[in-house]
Amino acid sequence: MAMDIWQQLQSAESSTIDRIVERLEMRGRDDTFVALTDRYLDLVDIDSLGTVLELGCGTGVISRSIAARPGYTGSVVGSDYSAQLVEAAQQFARAEGVGDLVRFEVEDAQATRQPSNAYDAVILHTLVSHLPEPALAVGEAARVAKPGGVVVVFDGDYASLTIRTGHPDDETVLQAIRNVSSANHHVMRSMPEIMKQQSLSIKDIDASVLVAAGESPFFGSLARTYVPLAVKSGELDEDLGHDWMDTFEAAAVGGTAFASCNYLSYIAQPD
Ligand SMILES: C[S@@+](CC[C@H](N)C(=O)[O-])C[C@H]1O[C@@H](n2cnc3c(N)ncnc32)[C@H](O)[C@@H]1O
């Protein structure tokens, strides 16, 4: 299995946590990425649902955004195995005035303490690609969702991630980025099988391609987050990392960089 930084946050240095927090918060401000979330929230008619659980909530970007929706009157619980990210989530929620509408907890998504049949919606937003055993978390989602409730699994099909700068080692760097950013590059292709095994029936699949030419906040932040982490972890040679980032930045400014990744939302219900 690849060395996924998201599996190592409990032992990560504070500089790494800061970088991770910035990456997650940047995604929450990026219109193109937020639009992907809004698509599945609309598909499940989130405003009509009373109780929502987000497993692997990180800094709470999704949980906070649901709690802050003008039409949402229910309650949101977000949980994550990183105590530092949960603390950050609580601080952001208070600062945004939604501290009373969303509760954050520390727990492992693969073995939660949540009660069975308790939630109208259970959301796993860019979680399964980081787990040693994605099926365990999907099974937990199926267990804690109410009969008639929904389970949403949203994630990147990171095997489809492409970044082209024109550097001769684009493929080497791309592989290093994949290795530090997600343990399971193909997991969204296994979701029909995993969901069937966990007694979930797929009701809808939504698919989008994030694509950018030249400057892109989303892919720029991705490269600036993961290339230094790949170097730090020994996944990528330091000189190559610096050289490639120079090429990446020049191609972004010059308008010649290309980047894309497929994202999928599976919307399912317990059998
Ligand atoms: C890419 S982040 C996504 C965070 C959030 N859902 C979002 O999209 O902003 C992946 C999250 O999964 C969490 N995580 C990784 N392994 C976990 C586990 N076994 N149980 C719970 N959370 C886990 C990480 O701490 C991190 O917050």
The ligand as a MOL file (V3000), in Angstrom:
LIG
                    3D

  0  0  0     0  0            999 V3000
M  V30 BEGIN CTAB
M  V30 COUNTS 27 29 0 0 0
M  V30 BEGIN ATOM
M  V30 1 C -8.7740 14.1860 2.4240 0
M  V30 2 S -9.2820 14.3940 4.0720 0 CHG=1
M  V30 3 C -11.0090 14.7680 3.8870 0
M  V30 4 C -11.5730 15.5940 5.0170 0
M  V30 5 C -12.9990 16.1240 4.7920 0
M  V30 6 N -13.9400 15.0580 4.5130 0
M  V30 7 C -13.0190 17.1310 3.6510 0
M  V30 8 O -13.2900 16.7220 2.5190 0
M  V30 9 O -12.7140 18.3010 3.8840 0 CHG=-1
M  V30 10 C -9.3140 12.7330 4.6920 0
M  V30 11 C -9.6840 12.6750 6.1640 0
M  V30 12 O -9.7850 11.3230 6.5810 0
M  V30 13 C -9.3180 11.2370 7.9030 0
M  V30 14 N -9.0360 9.8430 8.1860 0
M  V30 15 C -8.0690 9.0700 7.6750 0
M  V30 16 N -8.1620 7.8290 8.1870 0
M  V30 17 C -9.2460 7.8330 9.0160 0
M  V30 18 C -9.8690 6.8550 9.8210 0
M  V30 19 N -9.4080 5.6040 9.8790 0
M  V30 20 N -10.9640 7.1960 10.5280 0
M  V30 21 C -11.4400 8.4680 10.4820 0
M  V30 22 N -10.8840 9.4410 9.7480 0
M  V30 23 C -9.8010 9.1180 9.0180 0
M  V30 24 C -8.1220 12.1620 7.9260 0
M  V30 25 O -7.7620 12.5430 9.2400 0
M  V30 26 C -8.6400 13.3210 7.0810 0
M  V30 27 O -9.2630 14.2810 7.8750 0
M  V30 END ATOM
M  V30 BEGIN BOND
M  V30 1 1 1 2
M  V30 2 1 2 3
M  V30 3 1 2 10
M  V30 4 1 3 4
M  V30 5 1 4 5
M  V30 6 1 5 6
M  V30 7 1 5 7
M  V30 8 2 7 8
M  V30 9 1 7 9
M  V30 10 1 10 11
M  V30 11 1 11 12
M  V30 12 1 11 26
M  V30 13 1 12 13
M  V30 14 1 13 14
M  V30 15 1 13 24
M  V30 16 1 14 15
M  V30 17 1 14 23
M  V30 18 2 15 16
M  V30 19 1 16 17
M  V30 20 1 17 18
M  V30 21 2 17 23
M  V30 22 1 18 19
M  V30 23 2 18 20
M  V30 24 1 20 21
M  V30 25 2 21 22
M  V30 26 1 22 23
M  V30 27 1 24 25
M  V30 28 1 24 26
M  V30 29 1 26 27
M  V30 END BOND
M  V30 END CTAB
M  END
